[in-house]
Amino acid sequence: MTPEFSGNAQAMSLVGFSAVATVTLLLCVMTGPDHDDLDEFYTGYGSLSPFRNGLAIAGDYISAATVLGTGGVIALFGYDGIVLALSTALSLMLLMFLLAEPLRNAGRFTMGDALTRRMPQGRGARIAACAVTLAALLPMMLVQLAGTGQLMAFILGFSGETLQTGCIVGVGALMISYAAIGGMKGTALIQILKIVLLLGSGLVVAALVLHRFDWNPGALFDAAAGNSGVGSAFLASGLQFTGGASPGLDMISSHLTVVLGGACLPHVTMRMYTASSARQVRRSMSWAVSGVALFVLVITVVGFGATALVGRAAIAEADPRGNTAYLLGSLAAFGPEVTAAETLLFTTVTTAIFLTVLASVAGMILACANSLAHDVFAARVQEMSPRREMTLARLSALAVGVPAILLATLVQHHSLQPLVTLSFCLGASAIAPALVYSLFWRRYTRTGLLATLIGGSLAVLLLMPGTNLVSGSPVSAFPDADFNWFPFTTTGLLSIPAGFACGWLGTVASGRAGAEEQRRQYEAVEGWILAGAARRRP
């Protein structure tokens, strides 16, 4: 039976939401940059310690879609959900070991800086990088914003569409304010507050769940399998993709997309530019990976606890995608008699998730606004004043946020999983190949970069409508239609090789002279990119 939220829990959650919104907005106002200090707005001067910067990176990386979506997959599909959570952590580890230091050395403010470091006349490439940044992050923003109305309706017990839309608009306005007022430092403080609250409350809930099973993880897993309705299949691989044409290939495609795409999304990579040295970025990433690994443990215990204590059928009834599993598992961990202390803890859990939504979208809006202002508008003018560029960045936050809010109100009653998947596919198929080639391939040309960004994105956009997330199943975006011609959940199996192939073909098509010129330009900056030398300012 699905646990019910008491009136006290609902009232305290509303108070917690209001307090968090007030405090975080005040933090942004107090830490916001001056009107003419670009370094402070874009990077916060690199003033955060490795520990705090690592927490901010983990906060940006763990979005509300990760908390609710991954928790739901664990609760509904068991072993497959654990593999998804581990793929999420592996993605950040790949960023730490492969891309973090070169990104910090090559970039200044945005991903466009890193991609065009060796291409001085790369305005077209900057515009393409901005377009891919918007295309990759806008779907994720819609998911978080649309989920806000559903989440608050679920917690606070209202069902009116007008109230849900009002929640989306109100929360969206807050997020725009965070990005426009606080800049990098303000949003970093919110990310730190979010990850501390999320991990702290999650650890307590996980401990309560384990306590219900005498601190025996094996007993927890057995109870979850017994209450899943599918028996031992819950603890075996493949349950999530049962019914597909090629379950094994579908699983490989999905996890490959998460591993390559998750940590390459621009709102995560922009945090690399906030480190003041190569050593700082290494230490920051170590803390970030530790935080994400701890989160994986927490969400695994809470997700299995939700299935064991509430039941898989009840979780699916509350939400077919299982997005409420984390909340239901937290509430079920308290037992039949909920004390005042447990009500307070549940309020902390709901507030942490609310803050996760706020912080995640604020970081995404900031990444999009920075790219628009720096890569598109500022690149058109030879010498733009810092004050004017910062004003453009703040107006860009408004220009990105308002359409996102309007679109979120339109998609709030549809399945949002295709949008999450679209963001990860674009990260894996366009951004990841572009970063790898730009940072490590000497002969990579401007034509190759444009081919990677455009070709990888087009491959995703052409394949995505044919996946089973868009149509052909009861939980797809259009359950009454069936135009499913690509029998996989993600496009990664074809679009990731396509992105790398387009970059290679574009470089080959540039000719030997163009490749040799790029090789010479790369060798001129190779020391800065790979050796951790002091960052070169344009």
C-alpha positions in Angstrom: 0.0 0.0 0.0 1.3 3.5 -0.9 2.2 5.6 2.2 0.2 8.8 2.6 1.7 12.1 3.4 0.3 13.6 6.6 -0.9 17.1 6.9 2.0 18.0 9.2 4.5 16.7 6.6 2.8 18.7 3.8 2.8 21.9 5.9 6.4 21.5 7.0 7.4 20.8 3.4 5.8 24.0 2.2 7.6 25.9 5.0 10.9 24.2 4.0 10.4 25.1 0.3 9.7 28.7 1.1 12.7 29.0 3.5 15.0 27.4 0.9 13.9 29.7 -1.8 14.4 32.8 0.4 17.8 31.8 1.8 19.2 30.7 -1.6 18.0 33.9 -3.3 19.6 36.0 -0.5 22.9 34.0 -1.0 22.9 34.9 -4.7 22.3 38.5 -4.0 25.1 38.7 -1.4 27.7 36.8 -3.5 26.7 38.2 -6.9 29.6 39.7 -9.0 30.1 43.4 -9.8 28.7 44.7 -13.1 32.1 44.8 -14.9 33.9 41.7 -13.6 33.6 39.0 -16.1 36.0 36.6 -14.4 33.9 36.7 -11.2 30.7 36.2 -13.1 31.9 33.3 -15.3 34.3 31.5 -13.0 34.0 33.1 -9.5 37.7 33.9 -9.7 38.5 30.2 -9.0 38.1 31.2 -5.3 36.5 28.0 -4.1 38.7 25.5 -2.3 39.0 22.0 -4.0 36.6 20.5 -1.5 33.9 23.2 -2.0 34.4 23.1 -5.8 34.2 19.3 -5.8 30.9 19.6 -3.9 29.7 22.1 -6.5 30.6 19.8 -9.4 28.8 16.9 -7.7 25.8 19.2 -7.2 25.7 20.2 -10.8 26.2 16.6 -11.9 23.4 15.1 -9.7 20.2 16.6 -11.1 16.7 16.1 -10.0 16.2 13.8 -13.0 19.1 11.7 -11.6 17.7 11.6 -8.1 14.1 10.7 -9.1 14.7 8.9 -12.4 17.6 6.7 -11.3 15.8 6.0 -8.0 12.8 4.9 -10.0 14.7 2.6 -12.2 16.3 1.0 -9.2 12.9 0.5 -7.5 11.2 -0.9 -10.6 14.0 -2.9 -12.2 16.5 -3.7 -9.5 19.8 -4.8 -10.8 19.5 -2.8 -14.0 19.0 0.3 -11.9 22.2 -0.3 -10.0 24.1 -0.6 -13.3 22.6 2.7 -14.4 23.7 4.3 -11.1 27.2 2.9 -11.5 27.3 4.1 -15.1 26.5 7.6 -13.8 29.4 7.5 -11.4 31.7 6.0 -14.1 30.9 8.9 -16.4 32.2 11.4 -13.9 35.3 9.2 -13.4 36.0 9.3 -17.1 35.7 13.1 -17.0 38.2 13.2 -14.1 40.8 11.0 -15.7 40.5 12.0 -19.4 39.1 15.5 -19.9 39.1 17.5 -16.7 42.7 18.9 -16.8 42.8 19.5 -20.6 39.4 21.2 -20.4 40.6 23.5 -17.6 43.8 24.3 -19.4 42.2 24.9 -22.8 39.0 26.7 -21.8 38.4 30.1 -20.2 34.6 30.6 -19.7 32.7 28.3 -22.0 32.9 25.0 -23.9 33.3 27.2 -27.1 36.6 28.5 -25.6 37.9 25.0 -25.2 36.8 23.8 -28.7 38.3 26.8 -30.5 41.5 27.3 -28.6 43.5 26.3 -31.6 41.2 28.0 -34.1 41.5 31.8 -33.8 39.0 32.5 -36.5 36.4 30.0 -35.2 33.3 32.1 -34.8 31.2 29.6 -36.8 32.5 26.8 -34.5 31.5 29.0 -31.5 28.0 29.4 -32.8 27.7 25.7 -33.4 29.0 25.0 -29.9 26.4 27.4 -28.5 23.6 25.7 -30.5 24.6 22.3 -29.3 24.8 23.6 -25.7 21.2 24.9 -26.0 20.0 21.7 -27.7 21.6 19.5 -25.0 20.5 21.4 -21.9 17.0 22.8 -22.9 15.4 19.3 -22.8 16.9 18.6 -19.4 15.6 22.0 -18.1 12.1 21.2 -19.4 12.2 17.9 -17.5 13.2 19.5 -14.2 10.8 22.4 -14.5 7.8 20.2 -15.6 8.7 17.8 -12.8 8.6 20.6 -10.3 4.8 20.9 -10.6 4.2 17.2 -10.5 6.6 16.8 -7.5 4.9 19.6 -5.5 1.5 18.3 -6.4 2.5 14.8 -5.1 4.0 16.1 -1.9 1.5 18.8 -1.0 -1.6 16.9 -2.1 -3.1 19.1 -4.8 -4.1 18.1 -8.3 -5.2 21.3 -10.0 -3.5 22.0 -13.3 -3.4 25.7 -12.6 -1.5 25.2 -9.4 1.0 22.9 -11.0 1.6 25.5 -13.8 1.9 28.2 -11.2 4.6 26.1 -9.4 6.5 25.8 -12.7 6.4 29.5 -13.4 7.4 30.5 -9.8 10.3 28.1 -9.6 11.4 29.0 -13.1 11.5 32.7 -12.1 13.7 31.8 -9.1 16.1 29.8 -11.3 16.5 32.7 -13.7 17.2 35.0 -10.8 19.9 32.6 -9.4 21.7 32.5 -12.8 21.4 36.2 -13.6 22.2 37.6 -10.1 24.6 35.0 -8.6 26.7 34.0 -11.6 29.1 31.1 -11.1 29.9 31.8 -7.4 26.3 32.2 -6.4 25.1 29.0 -8.2 28.1 27.2 -6.8 27.0 28.0 -3.2 23.5 26.7 -4.0 25.0 23.5 -5.4 27.1 23.0 -2.3 24.0 23.5 -0.1 22.0 21.2 -2.2 24.6 18.3 -2.2 25.2 18.6 1.5 21.4 18.5 2.2 20.8 15.7 -0.3 23.5 13.4 0.9 23.0 14.2 4.6 19.3 13.4 4.6 19.8 10.5 2.2 22.4 8.9 4.5 20.0 9.0 7.4 17.1 7.5 5.4 19.4 4.8 4.1 20.4 4.0 7.6 16.7 3.8 8.7 16.0 1.4 5.7 18.9 -0.9 6.7 17.8 -0.7 10.3 14.4 -2.1 9.2 16.3 -5.2 7.9 18.7 -5.6 10.8 21.6 -4.0 8.9 21.7 -6.9 6.4 21.8 -5.8 2.8 21.2 -9.3 1.7 17.9 -9.4 3.5 17.0 -6.0 2.0 17.6 -7.3 -1.5 15.7 -10.6 -0.9 12.7 -8.6 0.5 12.8 -6.3 -2.5 12.8 -9.3 -5.0 10.0 -10.9 -3.0 7.9 -7.8 -3.2 8.7 -6.9 -6.8 6.2 -9.3 -8.4 8.9 -10.7 -10.7 10.9 -12.8 -8.2 14.6 -13.5 -8.9 14.4 -11.6 -12.2 14.6 -8.4 -10.1 18.1 -9.2 -9.1 19.2 -10.3 -12.6 20.2 -8.3 -15.7 17.8 -7.4 -18.4 14.4 -6.7 -16.7 14.3 -3.1 -17.8 14.7 -4.0 -21.5 12.4 -7.0 -21.6 10.1 -7.0 -24.6 12.5 -5.1 -26.9 13.8 -6.5 -30.1 17.4 -6.7 -28.8 17.5 -6.4 -25.0 21.2 -6.9 -24.8 22.1 -4.3 -27.4 19.5 -1.9 -25.9 21.2 -2.2 -22.6 24.7 -1.6 -24.0 23.4 1.4 -26.0 21.7 3.0 -22.9 24.7 2.6 -20.6 27.2 3.7 -23.2 25.2 6.9 -23.7 25.1 7.6 -20.0 28.8 6.9 -19.6 29.9 9.1 -22.5 27.2 11.8 -22.3 26.5 12.4 -18.7 29.7 14.2 -17.6 30.2 16.0 -21.0 27.1 18.1 -20.7 28.1 21.8 -20.7 26.7 22.7 -17.2 29.2 20.1 -15.8 32.2 20.9 -17.9 31.9 24.6 -17.2 32.9 23.8 -13.6 36.3 22.8 -14.8 37.1 26.5 -15.6 36.6 27.5 -12.0 39.7 25.7 -10.8 42.7 28.0 -10.4 45.3 25.3 -11.4 45.6 21.8 -12.8 46.3 20.5 -9.2 43.1 22.2 -8.0 41.0 20.6 -10.7 42.4 17.1 -9.9 41.6 17.5 -6.2 38.1 19.0 -7.0 37.2 16.1 -9.2 38.4 13.6 -6.5 35.9 15.1 -4.1 33.2 15.2 -6.8 33.6 11.5 -7.6 33.6 10.6 -3.9 30.3 12.5 -3.4 28.7 10.9 -6.5 29.8 7.4 -5.4 28.3 8.0 -2.0 25.1 9.1 -3.6 25.0 5.9 -5.7 25.1 3.9 -2.4 22.4 6.0 -0.8 20.0 5.8 -3.8 20.6 2.1 -4.2 19.6 1.4 -0.6 16.6 3.8 -0.7 15.4 2.4 -4.0 15.5 -1.2 -2.9 13.9 -0.1 0.4 11.0 1.4 -1.5 10.4 -1.9 -3.4 10.8 -4.0 -0.2 8.5 -1.8 2.0 6.0 -0.3 -0.5 6.0 -2.8 -3.4 6.8 -2.5 -7.0 3.1 -2.4 -8.1 2.3 0.5 -5.7 5.4 2.5 -6.9 4.4 2.0 -10.6 0.8 3.0 -9.7 2.0 6.3 -8.2 4.2 7.0 -11.2 4.8 4.5 -14.2 8.4 5.7 -14.4 8.9 5.4 -10.6 9.9 9.0 -10.1 8.2 9.0 -6.7 10.1 5.9 -5.5 12.7 7.9 -3.6 10.0 9.8 -1.6 7.9 6.7 -1.0 10.9 4.8 0.2 11.9 7.6 2.5 8.4 7.7 4.1 8.1 4.0 4.3 11.4 3.8 6.2 9.8 5.5 9.2 7.4 2.7 9.9 3.7 2.9 10.7 4.1 5.4 13.5 5.8 8.6 12.3 7.4 10.7 15.1 7.9 14.4 15.0 11.6 13.9 14.4 10.9 11.6 11.4 8.4 14.2 10.0 11.2 16.7 10.3 13.6 14.3 8.5 11.0 13.7 5.7 10.7 17.5 5.4 14.5 17.7 4.9 14.3 15.0 2.2 11.6 16.8 0.3 13.4 20.2 0.7 16.6 18.6 -0.6 14.8 17.4 -3.7 13.2 20.8 -4.2 16.6 22.5 -3.8 18.0 19.9 -6.3 15.5 21.1 -8.9 16.4 24.8 -8.2 20.1 24.3 -8.3 20.2 22.0 -11.3 18.2 24.3 -13.6 20.0 27.4 -12.4 23.3 25.8 -13.4 21.9 24.8 -16.8 20.5 28.3 -17.4 23.9 29.8 -16.5 25.8 27.5 -18.9 23.4 28.4 -21.7 23.5 32.2 -20.9 27.3 32.2 -20.7 27.6 30.5 -24.1 25.1 32.9 -25.7 26.8 36.0 -24.3 30.4 34.9 -24.8 30.4 32.6 -27.9 27.7 34.4 -30.0 27.3 38.0 -29.0 30.8 38.9 -27.6 32.5 37.1 -30.5 30.8 39.5 -33.0 32.5 42.5 -31.5 36.2 43.0 -31.6 36.4 44.8 -28.2 33.2 44.4 -26.1 33.3 46.0 -22.6 33.1 43.7 -19.6 30.0 45.6 -18.4 28.2 45.1 -21.6 29.1 41.4 -21.9 27.9 40.8 -18.4 24.6 42.6 -19.1 24.2 40.4 -22.2 24.9 37.3 -20.1 22.1 38.3 -17.6 19.7 39.1 -20.4 20.6 35.8 -22.0 19.6 34.0 -18.8 16.2 35.6 -19.2 16.1 34.8 -22.9 16.8 31.1 -22.2 14.7 30.8 -19.0 11.4 32.3 -20.2 11.0 29.9 -23.3 12.0 27.0 -21.0 9.2 27.9 -18.6 6.6 28.2 -21.3 7.6 24.9 -23.0 7.6 23.2 -19.6 4.0 24.1 -19.0 3.1 22.5 -22.3 4.9 19.2 -21.8 4.2 18.7 -18.1 1.5 16.0 -18.7 3.6 14.0 -21.2 6.2 11.4 -20.5 9.5 13.3 -20.0 11.9 10.4 -20.3 12.6 11.1 -24.0 13.8 14.6 -23.1 16.3 13.3 -20.6 17.5 10.7 -23.0 17.8 13.3 -25.8 20.2 15.4 -23.6 22.4 12.4 -22.8 22.4 11.3 -26.5 23.5 14.8 -27.6 26.2 14.8 -25.0 27.5 11.4 -26.0 27.2 11.8 -29.8 28.1 15.5 -30.5 29.9 17.0 -27.4 32.0 14.1 -26.3 33.6 13.4 -29.8 34.2 17.2 -30.3 36.0 17.5 -26.9 38.1 14.3 -27.4 39.1 15.3 -30.9 39.7 19.0 -30.1 41.9 18.2 -27.0 43.9 15.3 -28.3 43.9 15.1 -32.1 46.6 17.3 -33.7 45.2 17.3 -37.2 41.6 18.1 -36.2 40.3 21.0 -38.3 37.5 23.5 -38.1 35.5 21.7 -40.7 35.9 18.5 -38.7 34.7 20.3 -35.6 31.6 21.6 -37.3 31.0 18.2 -38.9 31.2 16.5 -35.4 28.8 19.0 -33.7 26.3 19.1 -36.6 26.5 15.5 -37.7 26.3 14.0 -34.2 23.4 16.2 -33.3 21.5 15.5 -36.6 22.0 11.7 -36.1 20.4 12.0 -32.6 17.6 14.2 -33.8 16.8 11.9 -36.8 16.9 8.7 -34.7 15.2 9.8 -31.5 11.6 10.1 -32.8 11.8 6.4 -33.8 12.8 5.1 -30.4 10.4 3.3 -28.1 10.5 6.2 -25.6 8.6 8.4 -28.0 5.9 5.9 -29.2 4.9 2.3 -29.2 4.5 1.6 -25.4 2.1 2.6 -22.6 4.8 4.8 -20.9 6.1 6.5 -24.0 5.5 10.2 -24.8 2.7 9.3 -27.3 1.3 6.1 -26.0 -1.6 6.1 -28.4 0.6 6.3 -31.5 3.2 3.8 -32.9 5.8 5.1 -35.2 8.6 3.1 -33.5 11.0 2.1 -36.2 14.3 2.2 -34.2 14.0 -0.6 -31.7 16.1 0.9 -28.9 15.7 3.2 -25.9 18.5 5.5 -26.9 20.2 6.4 -30.1 23.8 5.9 -28.8 24.5 2.6 -30.7 24.4 4.5 -34.0 24.7 8.2 -33.2 27.9 7.9 -31.1 29.9 6.2 -33.9 28.3 8.7 -36.3 29.6 11.7 -34.3 33.1 10.4 -34.3 32.9 9.4 -38.0 31.7 12.8 -39.0 34.6 14.5 -37.2 37.1 12.2 -39.0 35.4 12.7 -42.4 35.3 16.5 -42.0 39.0 16.6 -41.1 39.9 14.3 -44.1 37.8 16.5 -46.4 39.7 19.6 -45.3 42.7 18.3 -47.2 46.3 17.7 -46.2 47.2 21.4 -46.1 44.4 22.3 -43.7 45.3 19.3 -41.5 49.0 20.3 -41.4 48.1 23.9 -40.5 45.9 22.6 -37.6 48.7 20.4 -36.5 51.0 23.3 -36.2 48.4 25.4 -34.4 47.8 22.5 -32.0 51.5 22.0 -31.3 51.7 25.7 -30.4 49.2 25.3 -27.6 49.8 21.6 -26.7 51.8 22.5 -23.7 49.0 24.6 -22.2 46.3 22.0 -23.0 48.1 18.8 -21.8 50.9 19.8 -19.5 49.0 21.9 -17.0 50.9 25.1 -17.7 49.5 28.4 -16.7 46.3 29.2 -18.5 46.7 31.5 -21.5 44.3 34.4 -21.7 43.1 35.5 -25.1 
